[in-house]
Amino acid sequence: MKCETTNGILTFVLGALVLLGVLFALQTFFLTRELRQLGVKAAAANTALAQMQAPAQALFNDVTAYNKKNPSPDLTKLVEPPAKPAAK
């Protein structure tokens, strides 16, 4: 009697562990696939961001060069980085 109870408990534990193993394997499969898709999307977003920043940086460089030749208070305010607040 004692052996049958132990056998039943161990069989139940083994079945639960097998079920958990299958669930974890499926979760890993789906999360890995999602991670790969997000990696592709991130690469595309980084490429688009780099393509947008290049013309903006060129325009900024042109405005800075123009401001050096023809100083203007308005352009100087736009070109200079904002002042950082004093540390306390």
N, C-alpha and C positions, 0 to 999 in steps of 0.2 A: 504494500500500500504506500509506504513511504517513498519507494523508488518511483512509482507511477506519478505521484504528486510532484516530485522533483523533476522528473522527466517532462511533465506537462508545463511546469513553470519555465524550465530552460528552453523548451520548444517555443513557448510564447515570447520569451526574451529574444531568442534567435530570430523569430519572425519579425518582431518589432525592429530589431537592428537591421535586418535585410530591407525592410520597408523604408527606414530612415536613410539607408545607403542609397537606395534608388531615388528617393526624393532629393537628396543632396546632389547626386549625379545629374539629375534633370535640372536642378537649380543652377549648377555650375555651367551646364551646357547653354542654357538660355542667357545667363548673365555674361558669359564669354562672348556670345554672339552679339548681345547688345553693346558690350564694351568695344568690339571691333567696329560696329556701325557708328558709335559715337566718336571713335578715333578718326574715321573717315570724314565725318562731319566737322570735327575740330580742325583737321588739316585743311579742308575747304574754307572754313571760316578764317583761319590764319592767312591763307593765300589771299582771300578777298580783302582782309584788313591791310595786308602789306601793299596790295595794289592801290588801295585808297590812300594810304599814308604817303606813298612816294610823291604824287603830285602836290599834296599839301605841303610836304617838306620843301619841295622845289619852289613853290610859291612863297613860302616863308623866307627862303634864302634870297629870292629875288627882291622881296620887299625890304629885307635887311640891307641888301646891297644898294637899293635905290635910296633908302633912308640915310645911308652913309654919304651918298653923293649930294642928295637934296634933303637936308635935315628938316623934319617936321615934328612938332610936339605931339600931334595926334598919332603919327606912325610910331614915334618913340614909345608912347604908352602901350601901343599894341604889340610891339616887338619885344619889349623888355619883359623878363619873367616877373610874376607877381612877387611882392616882398613877403617874406616869411615873418610871421609874428614872433616877437621876442620871447625867448624861453623864460619861464618863471623859476 
